[in-house]
Amino acid sequence: MRRHRSFVMWFSRRLSLQVFSRAAEAPPLWENFAAKSSVDTRRASSSSGTKNSRAMPSNVEIKATVSDPTLFAKMAAELSQSEGSIIRQHDTFFNCSTGRLKLRDLMNKSGQLIFYERPDTDGPKLSRYSISPTSDPPSLRAVLSDALGVKGEVRKERRLFLIGQTRVHLDNVEGLGNFMELEVVMRPEQTVEDGQKVAEDLMEKLCVSKESLVTGAYMDLLLKGHKET
């Protein structure tokens, strides 16, 4: 019994010494908490920064009138080495405090809700945009019409050619006539000047004159025409 008590007392003193020794070596609890809080704050800040600074995709765009759509289609087909794709589109523009918001019905039970910002100037211009696909354009149009009100509608038949990183559109717009659009899809490493150079080179190859350049969206041109009449 005495041996047992002696052993218990010895073991308790030994354990106390070990605990004290480890506690002396370890940093205070508040230091561990501060270090963890600092790491968590940096992670949260980094995550929040990534989310808030999400860059919108961008294009450098050019729009111009086309006097001879057959000749333009021939030149675009030679450059793209394809006959292009025919796309029918019905765009509904909604009232929007900044930029432009439109629902594009592709007339095949699919569509896209598109928000974009673009200056109203002629020549190459930077356009930033966000796109969300939809499988039910009519229902989405009804909701947005009730919520925001309709600014106007654009119907067109588009012939799409792909030339390098550029989408070339030959459009026949109802109520306006024939136009062409160049959309240089910007790569992350490219500058606006790079995109402008690509666009200007294609303008020259497609014989697009500076005099034929137009500003604004088709919706703007239609509204302007309606006001003039």
C-alpha positions in Angstrom: 0.0 0.0 0.0 2.8 2.4 0.9 4.6 1.6 -2.3 1.4 2.2 -4.3 0.9 5.7 -2.6 4.5 6.6 -3.2 4.2 5.7 -6.9 1.0 7.8 -7.3 2.6 10.8 -5.7 5.8 10.4 -7.8 3.7 10.1 -11.0 1.6 13.1 -10.2 4.6 15.3 -9.6 6.2 14.0 -12.8 3.1 14.7 -14.8 2.8 18.3 -13.4 6.4 19.0 -14.4 5.8 17.8 -17.9 2.6 19.9 -18.3 4.3 23.0 -17.0 7.3 22.4 -19.2 5.2 22.1 -22.4 3.1 25.1 -21.4 6.2 27.2 -21.0 7.4 26.2 -24.5 4.1 26.8 -26.3 3.0 30.3 -27.3 0.2 31.9 -25.4 -3.3 30.9 -26.5 -4.1 34.5 -27.6 -1.1 34.4 -30.0 -2.4 31.2 -31.6 -5.8 32.9 -32.0 -4.3 36.0 -33.4 -2.3 34.1 -36.0 -5.4 32.1 -37.1 -7.5 35.2 -37.3 -4.9 36.9 -39.4 -4.8 34.0 -41.8 -8.6 33.7 -42.0 -8.9 37.5 -42.6 -6.5 37.3 -45.5 -8.3 34.3 -47.0 -11.7 36.1 -46.6 -10.2 39.3 -48.1 -8.7 37.4 -51.0 -11.9 35.4 -51.6 -14.0 38.6 -51.4 -11.6 40.5 -53.7 -11.8 37.7 -56.3 -15.6 37.7 -56.2 -16.0 41.5 -56.3 -13.4 42.1 -59.0 -14.7 39.5 -61.4 -13.8 40.9 -64.8 -16.6 40.9 -67.4 -15.7 39.4 -70.8 -15.0 42.0 -73.4 -15.1 42.6 -77.2 -13.8 45.3 -79.5 -16.6 46.0 -81.9 -17.3 47.8 -85.1 -20.6 48.3 -86.8 -21.1 49.7 -90.4 -23.7 49.8 -93.1 -23.3 47.4 -96.1 -24.3 48.6 -99.6 -23.6 45.3 -101.3 -24.3 42.3 -99.0 -23.5 39.7 -101.7 -20.0 41.1 -102.2 -19.4 41.4 -98.5 -20.6 37.8 -97.9 -18.2 36.6 -100.6 -15.2 38.4 -99.0 -16.1 37.1 -95.5 -16.5 33.6 -96.8 -13.0 33.7 -98.5 -11.4 34.9 -95.2 -13.2 32.4 -93.0 -13.1 29.6 -95.5 -16.8 28.8 -94.8 -20.2 29.9 -96.1 -21.2 31.1 -92.6 -24.1 30.2 -90.5 -27.6 31.6 -90.7 -29.1 32.7 -87.4 -32.5 34.3 -86.8 -32.8 36.6 -83.8 -35.5 38.5 -82.0 -34.0 40.9 -79.4 -36.2 42.6 -76.8 -34.5 45.5 -75.0 -35.7 46.5 -71.5 -35.4 49.7 -69.7 -32.1 49.8 -67.8 -30.5 52.6 -65.7 -27.0 51.7 -67.0 -25.7 49.9 -70.1 -28.2 47.9 -72.1 -30.2 44.8 -71.2 -31.7 42.6 -73.9 -33.2 39.2 -74.2 -32.2 37.4 -77.4 -34.6 34.8 -78.6 -32.8 32.5 -81.0 -36.2 31.2 -82.4 -35.3 27.6 -81.5 -36.7 27.4 -77.9 -33.4 28.8 -76.6 -32.1 32.3 -75.9 -29.7 34.5 -74.0 -30.2 37.3 -71.5 -27.4 39.8 -72.2 -26.3 42.9 -70.3 -23.6 45.0 -72.0 -21.9 48.4 -71.7 -20.5 50.0 -74.8 -19.7 53.7 -75.7 -21.8 55.2 -78.6 -18.9 56.1 -80.9 -18.0 55.1 -84.4 -14.9 53.0 -85.1 -13.5 50.3 -82.8 -15.0 50.4 -79.3 -14.7 48.2 -76.2 -17.8 46.4 -75.1 -18.1 44.6 -71.8 -20.9 42.0 -71.4 -22.5 39.3 -69.2 -24.6 36.5 -70.7 -27.0 34.0 -69.1 -28.6 31.3 -71.3 -32.3 30.5 -71.0 -34.5 27.6 -72.4 -37.7 29.6 -72.1 -37.3 33.1 -73.7 -41.1 33.9 -73.8 -41.6 33.4 -70.0 -38.5 35.4 -69.2 -39.6 38.1 -71.6 -42.9 38.3 -69.8 -41.3 38.6 -66.4 -38.8 41.3 -67.4 -41.4 43.2 -69.3 -43.6 43.4 -66.2 -40.6 44.3 -64.0 -38.7 46.8 -66.2 -40.8 47.7 -69.2 -39.9 47.2 -72.8 -37.7 49.8 -74.6 -38.1 48.2 -78.1 -37.5 45.2 -80.2 -35.1 44.2 -83.0 -35.6 41.4 -85.5 -32.8 40.3 -87.8 -31.4 37.6 -89.9 -27.7 37.2 -89.2 -25.0 35.4 -91.2 -22.1 34.5 -88.9 -18.5 34.0 -90.1 -15.6 33.1 -87.8 -12.3 34.7 -88.7 -9.6 34.0 -86.2 -10.7 35.5 -82.9 -13.3 37.7 -84.6 -17.0 37.0 -85.1 -18.1 38.7 -88.4 -21.8 39.3 -88.7 -23.7 40.2 -91.9 -27.1 41.4 -90.6 -30.3 42.1 -92.4 -32.3 44.1 -89.8 -36.0 44.6 -90.1 -36.8 48.3 -90.6 -33.1 49.3 -91.1 -31.4 47.3 -93.9 -28.0 45.6 -94.2 -25.2 46.0 -91.7 -22.0 44.3 -90.8 -20.5 43.9 -87.3 -17.0 42.8 -86.2 -16.7 41.4 -82.7 -13.1 40.8 -81.7 -13.3 38.4 -78.7 -10.5 39.7 -76.4 -8.1 37.3 -74.8 -7.1 37.9 -71.2 -3.5 39.0 -72.1 -4.6 41.4 -74.8 -5.0 45.2 -74.5 -7.7 47.3 -76.1 -5.2 48.5 -78.6 -4.5 44.9 -79.6 -8.2 44.4 -80.3 -8.5 47.6 -82.2 -5.6 46.6 -84.5 -7.3 43.2 -85.2 -10.6 45.0 -86.0 -8.9 47.7 -88.2 -7.0 45.0 -90.2 -10.2 43.2 -90.9 -12.0 46.4 -91.9 -9.3 46.9 -94.6 -9.6 43.3 -95.8 -13.4 43.5 -96.0 -13.3 46.9 -97.7 -15.2 48.6 -94.8 -14.9 52.4 -95.2 -14.8 54.8 -92.3 -17.7 56.7 -93.9 -19.9 53.6 -93.5 -19.3 53.3 -89.7 -22.3 53.8 -87.4 -22.7 54.4 -83.7 -25.1 52.8 -81.2 -27.1 49.6 -81.2 -29.7 48.6 -83.8 -32.3 49.5 -81.1 -30.9 53.0 -80.9 -31.1 53.4 -84.7 -34.6 52.2 -84.8 -35.7 54.5 -82.1 -34.0 57.4 -83.8 -35.7 56.6 -87.0 -39.1 56.4 -85.3 -38.6 59.8 -83.7 -37.6 61.3 -87.1 -40.9 60.0 -88.7 
